[in-house]
Amino acid sequence: MPIYEYECAACGERFDKLIRSISQTLPEIECPACHSTEVQRLISAPTIRASGESGGDVTADSGHNSAAAPPIMGRKELRAAQEKKKQLREQAKYGD
């Protein structure tokens, strides 16, 4: 289930949208701030994981094996991460 990042053309708000399936027809995306449908999907860096020879995970950026399973993010963790991202953007925007 990919998470796409969007930016509203009307108000400049950036937000994320979880898409249930890549093959599904995308619904009309609406800005959560101003409810405009004039949004543009942004290019975001993907997270890439490859299976290592020892059975552990190898991350593209670290190159080392990890026997531990990757963290699982449920709805609660996803909301918390999105809220933290929003707070950091606000701090950067206003220089707090």
MDTraj code that builds the backbone (N, CA, C; nanometers):
import mdtraj as md
import numpy as np

residues = "MET PRO ILE TYR GLU TYR GLU CYS ALA ALA CYS GLY GLU ARG PHE ASP LYS LEU ILE ARG SER ILE SER GLN THR LEU PRO GLU ILE GLU CYS PRO ALA CYS HIS SER THR GLU VAL GLN ARG LEU ILE SER ALA PRO THR ILE ARG ALA SER GLY GLU SER GLY GLY ASP VAL THR ALA ASP SER GLY HIS ASN SER ALA ALA ALA PRO PRO ILE MET GLY ARG LYS GLU LEU ARG ALA ALA GLN GLU LYS LYS LYS GLN LEU ARG GLU GLN ALA LYS TYR GLY ASP".split()
xyz = np.array([
    [0.0847, -0.1179, 0.0000],
    [0.0000, 0.0000, 0.0000],
    [0.0889, 0.1238, 0.0000],
    [0.0966, 0.1899, -0.1116],
    [0.1827, 0.3083, -0.1189],
    [0.1213, 0.4296, -0.0491],
    [0.2076, 0.5137, 0.0012],
    [0.1662, 0.6415, 0.0588],
    [0.2223, 0.7488, -0.0329],
    [0.1354, 0.8270, -0.0907],
    [0.1767, 0.9331, -0.1816],
    [0.1707, 1.0672, -0.1105],
    [0.2621, 1.1548, -0.1470],
    [0.2655, 1.2898, -0.0909],
    [0.2099, 1.3856, -0.1954],
    [0.1232, 1.4764, -0.1514],
    [0.0581, 1.5723, -0.2405],
    [0.0807, 1.7141, -0.1907],
    [0.0672, 1.8099, -0.2825],
    [0.0710, 1.9515, -0.2475],
    [-0.0485, 2.0192, -0.3131],
    [-0.1187, 2.1009, -0.2355],
    [-0.2364, 2.1718, -0.2847],
    [-0.1920, 2.2954, -0.3629],
    [-0.2465, 2.3113, -0.4836],
    [-0.2141, 2.4280, -0.5665],
    [-0.2819, 2.5537, -0.5133],
    [-0.3935, 2.5371, -0.4432],
    [-0.4688, 2.6523, -0.3940],
    [-0.4069, 2.7141, -0.2687],
    [-0.3701, 2.6302, -0.1699],
    [-0.3219, 2.6858, -0.0423],
    [-0.1782, 2.6472, -0.0082],
    [-0.1171, 2.5538, -0.0839],
    [0.0207, 2.5148, -0.0586],
    [0.0384, 2.4075, 0.0472],
    [-0.0696, 2.3586, 0.1047],
    [-0.0635, 2.2541, 0.2073],
    [-0.0049, 2.1264, 0.1481],
    [0.0864, 2.0616, 0.2228],
    [0.1407, 1.9319, 0.1829],
    [0.0798, 1.8265, 0.2731],
    [0.0407, 1.7141, 0.2141],
    [-0.0215, 1.6081, 0.2923],
    [0.0056, 1.4737, 0.2267],
    [-0.0141, 1.3672, 0.3031],
    [0.0068, 1.2317, 0.2557],
    [-0.1270, 1.1623, 0.2386],
    [-0.1321, 1.0689, 0.1465],
    [-0.2537, 0.9924, 0.1207],
    [-0.2159, 0.8462, 0.1039],
    [-0.2756, 0.7594, 0.1865],
    [-0.2535, 0.6161, 0.1769],
    [-0.3457, 0.5610, 0.0690],
    [-0.2888, 0.4918, -0.0282],
    [-0.3655, 0.4308, -0.1361],
    [-0.3689, 0.2806, -0.1094],
    [-0.4865, 0.2237, -0.1025],
    [-0.5022, 0.0823, -0.0665],
    [-0.4363, -0.0138, -0.1659],
    [-0.4390, 0.0195, -0.2929],
    [-0.3822, -0.0687, -0.3943],
    [-0.3307, 0.0146, -0.5106],
    [-0.2169, -0.0244, -0.5646],
    [-0.1603, 0.0474, -0.6785],
    [-0.2525, 0.0350, -0.7996],
    [-0.3193, -0.0802, -0.8121],
    [-0.4019, -0.1057, -0.9297],
    [-0.5391, -0.0391, -0.9245],
    [-0.5791, 0.0118, -0.8090],
    [-0.7106, 0.0750, -0.8006],
    [-0.7112, 0.2108, -0.8695],
    [-0.8258, 0.2507, -0.9162],
    [-0.8411, 0.3833, -0.9749],
    [-0.8322, 0.4843, -0.8613],
    [-0.7464, 0.5840, -0.8789],
    [-0.7283, 0.6821, -0.7728],
    [-0.8539, 0.7681, -0.7583],
    [-0.9001, 0.7847, -0.6358],
    [-1.0144, 0.8722, -0.6142],
    [-0.9722, 1.0175, -0.6327],
    [-1.0671, 1.1061, -0.6413],
    [-1.0341, 1.2478, -0.6501],
    [-0.9765, 1.2890, -0.5148],
    [-0.8537, 1.3346, -0.5156],
    [-0.7835, 1.3709, -0.3926],
    [-0.8210, 1.5131, -0.3552],
    [-0.8524, 1.5323, -0.2273],
    [-0.8961, 1.6623, -0.1776],
    [-0.8013, 1.7110, -0.0684],
    [-0.7657, 1.8373, -0.0716],
    [-0.6795, 1.8975, 0.0302],
    [-0.7527, 1.8967, 0.1646],
    [-0.6884, 1.8478, 0.2712],
    [-0.7542, 1.8464, 0.4016],
    [-0.7699, 1.9866, 0.4629],
    [-0.6904, 2.0832, 0.4166],
    [-0.6964, 2.2181, 0.4729],
    [-0.8060, 2.3036, 0.4093],
    [-0.8080, 2.3084, 0.2745],
    [-0.9023, 2.3986, 0.2072],
    [-1.0048, 2.3246, 0.1210],
    [-0.9947, 2.1922, 0.1137],
    [-1.0874, 2.1062, 0.0391],
    [-1.0831, 2.1277, -0.1126],
    [-0.9778, 2.1876, -0.1624],
    [-0.9607, 2.2037, -0.3062],
    [-0.9204, 2.0695, -0.3668],
    [-0.9590, 2.0457, -0.4899],
    [-0.9180, 1.9232, -0.5590],
    [-0.8024, 1.9509, -0.6558],
    [-0.7477, 2.0715, -0.6517],
    [-0.6328, 2.1077, -0.7344],
    [-0.5049, 2.0705, -0.6603],
    [-0.4743, 1.9402, -0.6594],
    [-0.3560, 1.8909, -0.5896],
    [-0.2637, 1.8225, -0.6891],
    [-0.1349, 1.8211, -0.6555],
    [-0.0347, 1.7598, -0.7414],
    [0.0445, 1.6599, -0.6590],
    [0.0627, 1.5394, -0.7126],
    [0.1421, 1.4386, -0.6445],
    [0.2888, 1.4769, -0.6561],
    [0.3607, 1.4680, -0.5444],
    [0.5022, 1.5041, -0.5397],
    [0.5897, 1.3807, -0.5555],
    [0.7115, 1.4026, -0.5960],
    [0.8098, 1.2950, -0.6056],
    [0.8712, 1.2780, -0.4669],
    [0.8674, 1.1574, -0.4141],
    [0.9227, 1.1286, -0.2823],
    [1.0247, 1.0164, -0.2945],
    [1.1210, 1.0152, -0.2044],
    [1.2210, 0.9087, -0.2030],
    [1.1572, 0.7808, -0.1499],
    [1.1750, 0.6687, -0.2201],
    [1.1159, 0.5432, -0.1738],
    [1.2013, 0.4783, -0.0661],
    [1.1402, 0.3882, 0.0103],
    [1.2123, 0.3048, 0.1039],
    [1.2295, 0.1704, 0.0361],
    [1.3534, 0.1269, 0.0241],
    [1.3817, 0.0035, -0.0478],
    [1.4465, -0.0955, 0.0475],
    [1.3931, -0.2148, 0.0497],
    [1.4517, -0.3222, 0.1300],
    [1.4752, -0.4418, 0.0384],
    [1.5931, -0.5028, 0.0518],
    [1.6255, -0.6222, -0.0247],
    [1.6636, -0.7321, 0.0725],
    [1.6343, -0.8543, 0.0389],
    [1.6668, -0.9677, 0.1249],
    [1.8150, -0.9996, 0.1129],
    [1.8817, -1.0123, 0.2258],
    [2.0243, -1.0459, 0.2268],
    [2.0456, -1.1961, 0.2181],
    [2.1701, -1.2389, 0.1951],
    [2.2014, -1.3811, 0.1818],
    [2.1793, -1.4565, 0.3113],
    [2.1971, -1.3892, 0.4257],
    [2.1831, -1.4568, 0.5540],
    [2.0379, -1.4637, 0.5986],
    [1.9459, -1.4130, 0.5179],
    [1.8057, -1.4173, 0.5546],
    [1.7583, -1.2905, 0.6218],
    [1.8527, -1.2052, 0.6646],
    [1.8159, -1.0780, 0.7253],
    [1.7863, -0.9756, 0.6184],
    [1.7415, -0.8618, 0.6587],
    [1.7132, -0.7550, 0.5635],
    [1.8376, -0.6721, 0.5382],
    [1.8512, -0.6259, 0.4163],
    [1.9583, -0.5338, 0.3792],
    [1.8898, -0.4072, 0.3317],
    [1.9199, -0.2965, 0.3953],
    [1.8603, -0.1718, 0.3504],
    [1.9505, -0.1106, 0.2458],
    [1.8903, -0.0410, 0.1521],
    [1.9661, 0.0161, 0.0406],
    [2.0678, 0.1183, 0.0875],
    [2.0386, 0.1903, 0.1955],
    [2.1298, 0.2954, 0.2383],
    [2.2376, 0.2475, 0.3349],
    [2.2133, 0.1411, 0.4110],
    [2.3114, 0.1007, 0.5099],
    [2.4017, -0.0128, 0.4630],
    [2.3489, -0.1048, 0.3819],
    [2.4294, -0.2136, 0.3309],
    [2.4594, -0.3223, 0.4322],
    [2.4022, -0.3163, 0.5521],
    [2.4298, -0.4205, 0.6499],
    [2.3045, -0.5044, 0.6758],
    [2.3284, -0.6296, 0.7181],
    [2.2176, -0.7204, 0.7452],
    [2.1617, -0.6947, 0.8839],
    [2.0347, -0.7116, 0.8951],
    [1.9680, -0.6983, 1.0230],
    [1.8772, -0.8186, 1.0408],
    [1.8990, -0.8963, 1.1457],
    [1.8174, -1.0148, 1.1691],
    [1.6784, -0.9755, 1.2185],
    [1.6661, -0.8560, 1.2717],
    [1.5363, -0.8109, 1.3225],
    [1.4431, -0.7794, 1.2067],
    [1.3157, -0.8048, 1.2284],
    [1.2152, -0.7745, 1.1262],
    [1.1978, -0.6236, 1.1153],
    [1.1605, -0.5744, 0.9976],
    [1.1370, -0.4306, 0.9834],
    [1.0193, -0.3890, 1.0716],
    [1.0180, -0.2639, 1.1174],
    [0.9084, -0.2208, 1.2042],
    [0.7753, -0.2255, 1.1296],
    [0.6717, -0.2606, 1.2037],
    [0.5378, -0.2657, 1.1462],
    [0.4645, -0.1385, 1.1874],
    [0.4084, -0.0699, 1.0894],
    [0.3355, 0.0527, 1.1193],
    [0.1872, 0.0295, 1.0978],
    [0.1127, 0.0428, 1.2034],
    [-0.0320, 0.0350, 1.1937],
    [-0.0898, 0.1747, 1.1790],
    [-0.2207, 0.1832, 1.1874],
    [-0.2876, 0.3131, 1.1720],
    [-0.2430, 0.4140, 1.2771],
    [-0.2295, 0.3682, 1.4010],
    [-0.1904, 0.4569, 1.5104],
    [-0.0503, 0.5140, 1.4864],
    [0.0439, 0.4278, 1.4480],
    [0.1805, 0.4718, 1.4232],
    [0.1881, 0.5627, 1.2998],
    [0.1089, 0.5303, 1.1969],
    [0.1059, 0.6122, 1.0764],
    [0.0541, 0.7519, 1.1079],
    [-0.0542, 0.7601, 1.1852],
    [-0.1084, 0.8921, 1.2238],
    [-0.0069, 0.9722, 1.3052],
    [0.0612, 0.9042, 1.3989],
    [0.1613, 0.9720, 1.4820],
    [0.2762, 1.0246, 1.3952],
    [0.3207, 0.9436, 1.2992],
    [0.4290, 0.9868, 1.2102],
    [0.3848, 1.1041, 1.1232],
    [0.2608, 1.1002, 1.0733],
    [0.2102, 1.2092, 0.9911],
    [0.1966, 1.3378, 1.0730],
    [0.1527, 1.3264, 1.1971],
    [0.1393, 1.4441, 1.2834],
    [0.2767, 1.5040, 1.3135],
    [0.3762, 1.4193, 1.3409],
    [0.5118, 1.4666, 1.3671],
    [0.5684, 1.5369, 1.2433],
    [0.5446, 1.4802, 1.1261],
    [0.5903, 1.5404, 1.0015],
    [0.5275, 1.6784, 0.9826],
    [0.3991, 1.6891, 1.0128],
    [0.3282, 1.8165, 1.0005],
    [0.3855, 1.9203, 1.0976],
    [0.4132, 1.8774, 1.2218],
    [0.4714, 1.9675, 1.3214],
    [0.6085, 2.0174, 1.2769],
    [0.6906, 1.9281, 1.2241],
    [0.8244, 1.9673, 1.1788],
    [0.8170, 2.0650, 1.0628],
    [0.7217, 2.0429, 0.9715],
    [0.7044, 2.1370, 0.8597],
    [0.6631, 2.2742, 0.9102],
    [0.5718, 2.2777, 1.0076],
    [0.5278, 2.4058, 1.0639],
    [0.6433, 2.4782, 1.1310],
    [0.7253, 2.4027, 1.2052],
    [0.8413, 2.4645, 1.2722],
    [0.9379, 2.5214, 1.1682],
    [0.9616, 2.4469, 1.0610],
    [1.0523, 2.4942, 0.9566],
    [0.9937, 2.6142, 0.8838],
    [0.8627, 2.6128, 0.8657],
    [0.7942, 2.7204, 0.7951],
    [0.8028, 2.8527, 0.8722],
    [0.7859, 2.8453, 1.0037],
    [0.7840, 2.9663, 1.0851],
    [0.9137, 2.9908, 1.1609],
    [1.0110, 2.8996, 1.1457],
    [1.1414, 2.9186, 1.2099],
    [1.1394, 2.9074, 1.3596],
    [1.0484, 2.8255, 1.4144],
    [1.0394, 2.8084, 1.5606],
    [1.1520, 2.7257, 1.6133],
])
top = md.Topology()
chain = top.add_chain()
for i, resn in enumerate(residues, 1):
    res = top.add_residue(resn, chain, resSeq=i)
    for name in ("N", "CA", "C"):
        top.add_atom(name, md.element.get_by_symbol(name[0]), res)
traj = md.Trajectory(xyz[None], top)
